[in-house]
Amino acid sequence: MEYSPEIVKQFDHLKVKVFLAREAMGKEAASDVADKIIELLSKQSEVRMVFAAAPSQNELLEALVQNPAIDWSRVIAFHMDEYAGLAEDSPQSFGYFLTTHIFSKVPFKRTYVINGTNPSHEECRRYAELINEKPIDIVCLGIGENGHLAFNDPPVADFKDPETMKEVELDEACRQQQVNDGCFAAFDDVPKTALTLTIPALLSGHYLFCVVPGPTKATAVHQTLNGEISERCPASILRTHPNCILYVDSDSYGGGE
């Protein structure tokens, strides 16, 4: 295969594919996601997907958009988190990011965007009802510099969370990452609260594809793979999922041995 990984390892249930180059990592992840969409659509009428919105997902999303074999008209799309108080058309909005990178580029059956300007309790209830209508088939996600999944930072992550979606306060490491990623010019510009799917909601997806490139993620990847499974590194819970693949490049895998 053109983009075959340099290393394939297993950490508990979690399969890890390591690539020398970030582009190869993204394209291989996209190929695997596309294969799963096509496989599922051969057996069911539609596929329900949740997408992460972050620069780490750029290569994955670009390759998915360019794949002519996917019947997007049978795919329903969600995203997993959003800043509280940001309008949908704000350039920093995660809904705006996904609309720009994929939602507007392929003919989805439906796309459901989190509205960060709605009262948080109302929006959490509305979006949770949409998520819970039917099972989620595929989740495309990343890992934060502090090990978060979506906006489940260590202080608020709960592996047994009873909620599907909740409002959370963002920790400083998470807010600083948004500056590091170029999403905001300064730390004080980053909103303090956000709406997020909870960890049980994310792990309810039948198939998880986690794409994590770059040197700033090396510590989080190391803790995810080698530390205890704990809310102190929320991403460590991925090691318990029966169908999750982690895609990393040589920079992010630095401590993965």
C-alpha positions in Angstrom: 0.0 0.0 0.0 1.3 3.4 -0.9 0.8 4.8 2.6 1.5 1.8 4.6 2.6 2.5 8.2 6.2 2.1 9.3 5.1 0.5 12.6 1.8 -1.2 13.7 1.5 -2.0 17.4 -1.2 -3.0 19.8 -1.8 -1.3 23.2 -4.5 -3.3 25.0 -7.4 -3.2 22.5 -6.0 -0.1 20.7 -4.3 -0.6 17.3 -1.7 2.0 16.6 -0.3 2.9 13.1 2.9 5.0 13.0 3.9 6.9 9.9 7.1 8.8 9.0 5.1 11.6 7.4 2.0 13.4 8.5 0.5 13.4 4.9 0.8 9.6 4.7 -0.8 9.3 8.1 -3.8 11.4 7.1 -4.3 9.7 3.8 -4.1 6.2 5.3 -6.6 7.2 8.0 -8.9 8.5 5.3 -8.6 5.3 3.3 -9.6 3.3 6.3 -12.5 5.6 7.1 -13.7 5.4 3.5 -13.5 1.6 3.4 -15.5 1.4 6.6 -18.2 3.8 5.3 -18.5 1.8 2.1 -18.6 -1.5 4.0 -21.4 -0.2 6.3 -23.4 1.2 3.4 -23.4 -2.2 1.8 -25.3 -3.5 4.8 -27.4 -0.5 6.0 -29.3 2.4 4.5 -27.2 5.2 6.1 -24.1 5.9 8.2 -24.0 8.3 11.1 -20.6 10.0 11.7 -19.1 12.4 14.3 -16.2 14.6 13.2 -13.6 16.4 15.2 -12.7 20.0 14.2 -9.0 20.8 14.5 -6.0 21.4 12.3 -4.8 17.9 13.2 -7.7 16.6 11.1 -6.8 18.6 7.9 -5.2 15.8 6.0 -7.9 13.3 6.9 -10.7 15.6 5.8 -9.0 16.7 2.6 -8.5 13.1 1.5 -12.1 12.1 2.4 -13.5 15.0 0.3 -11.4 13.8 -2.7 -12.6 10.2 -2.5 -15.1 9.6 -5.3 -16.2 6.1 -4.0 -18.1 7.4 -0.9 -21.8 7.9 -1.3 -22.1 10.9 1.0 -25.8 11.2 0.2 -26.3 8.4 2.7 -24.1 9.8 5.5 -25.4 11.9 8.4 -22.8 14.1 10.0 -22.3 15.6 13.5 -19.5 17.2 15.3 -18.4 16.7 18.9 -17.8 20.1 20.5 -18.3 23.8 20.2 -17.4 27.0 22.1 -20.2 28.4 24.1 -21.2 31.9 22.9 -19.6 31.7 19.4 -21.8 32.3 16.4 -21.9 29.5 13.8 -20.3 31.7 11.2 -17.4 32.8 13.5 -14.1 31.7 11.9 -13.1 30.2 15.3 -16.3 28.1 15.5 -15.9 24.4 15.1 -19.0 24.2 13.1 -17.5 26.8 10.7 -14.3 24.8 10.5 -16.2 21.6 9.5 -18.5 23.4 7.1 -15.4 24.9 5.4 -13.4 21.7 5.3 -16.0 19.0 4.6 -19.7 19.8 5.3 -20.0 22.2 2.3 -17.8 20.2 0.0 -19.6 16.8 -0.3 -23.4 16.2 -0.5 -24.2 14.8 3.0 -27.7 13.5 3.6 -27.8 15.8 6.6 -25.3 17.8 8.8 -26.1 18.8 12.3 -24.1 21.8 13.7 -23.9 22.6 17.4 -25.2 26.2 18.0 -23.0 27.8 20.6 -25.2 30.8 20.9 -28.2 28.9 22.2 -28.6 28.6 26.0 -26.2 25.8 26.8 -28.7 23.6 28.6 -31.2 23.8 25.7 -28.5 23.2 23.1 -27.1 20.2 25.0 -30.6 18.7 25.2 -31.3 19.4 21.6 -28.1 17.9 20.3 -28.2 15.0 22.6 -31.6 14.0 21.3 -30.2 14.1 17.7 -27.2 12.0 18.7 -29.3 9.5 20.5 -31.9 9.0 17.7 -29.9 6.0 16.4 -26.4 4.5 17.1 -23.3 6.3 15.9 -21.4 4.3 13.4 -18.1 6.2 13.0 -16.2 8.8 15.1 -13.3 10.6 13.6 -11.4 12.2 16.5 -8.1 13.6 17.8 -6.4 13.9 21.1 -5.6 17.2 22.8 -2.2 18.3 24.2 -3.6 17.6 27.7 -5.0 14.2 26.6 -8.5 15.5 26.1 -11.1 13.9 23.9 -13.4 16.5 22.4 -13.6 19.1 25.2 -13.4 16.5 28.0 -10.3 18.0 29.7 -8.8 16.1 32.7 -10.6 18.2 35.3 -14.1 17.4 33.8 -13.6 14.1 32.0 -15.8 11.3 33.4 -15.6 7.8 31.9 -19.0 7.0 33.4 -20.7 10.3 32.6 -24.5 9.9 32.6 -24.9 12.8 30.1 -24.6 12.7 26.3 -23.6 16.3 26.1 -22.6 18.9 28.7 -21.2 22.4 29.2 -17.7 22.4 30.5 -15.1 24.9 31.7 -11.9 24.6 29.6 -8.7 24.2 31.4 -5.7 26.4 30.7 -3.7 23.8 28.7 -6.7 23.3 26.5 -7.2 27.0 25.9 -3.4 27.5 25.2 -3.6 24.7 22.6 -6.2 26.8 20.7 -3.6 29.6 20.5 -0.8 27.1 19.6 -3.0 25.8 16.8 -3.5 29.3 15.4 -7.2 29.4 16.1 -7.0 32.4 18.4 -4.4 35.2 18.5 -4.1 35.3 22.3 -5.0 33.2 25.3 -7.6 35.7 26.6 -9.4 35.5 23.3 -10.2 31.8 23.8 -13.7 31.2 25.3 -13.7 29.8 28.8 -16.6 27.4 28.3 -17.7 24.9 25.7 -20.3 22.3 24.9 -19.0 18.8 24.3 -20.1 15.3 23.8 -19.1 13.2 26.8 -16.7 10.4 26.7 -19.3 7.6 26.9 -21.1 9.3 24.0 -17.9 9.3 21.9 -17.1 5.7 22.8 -20.6 4.6 21.8 -19.4 4.9 18.2 -19.0 1.5 16.7 -15.7 2.4 15.0 -13.3 5.1 16.1 -10.5 6.6 13.9 -8.2 8.8 15.9 -5.7 11.0 14.1 -2.9 12.7 16.1 0.1 14.3 14.4 2.7 16.7 15.5 5.4 17.1 18.2 3.1 19.0 20.6 1.0 15.8 21.0 3.9 13.5 21.9 3.4 13.7 25.6 -0.3 13.0 25.3 0.3 10.1 23.0 2.8 8.6 25.4 0.5 8.9 28.3 -2.4 7.5 26.2 -0.5 4.4 25.3 1.7 3.8 28.4 0.0 5.4 31.4 -2.8 4.1 33.5 -6.3 4.2 32.1 -7.5 7.3 34.0 -9.4 10.5 33.6 -6.0 12.2 34.2 -5.4 11.3 30.6 -8.9 11.0 29.1 -7.6 9.6 25.8 -6.3 6.5 27.7 -9.8 5.2 27.6 -9.4 4.5 23.9 -7.4 1.4 24.9 -10.6 -0.2 26.1 -12.6 0.3 22.8 -12.9 -2.8 20.7 -12.7 -1.0 17.3 -10.4 2.0 17.6 -7.3 2.8 15.5 -4.8 5.5 16.4 -2.9 7.1 13.6 0.3 9.0 14.5 3.3 10.4 12.8 6.9 10.1 13.9 6.7 13.4 15.7 3.7 12.5 17.9 4.8 9.0 18.5 8.1 10.1 20.0 7.4 8.4 23.3 5.2 5.6 22.2 7.5 2.6 22.8 
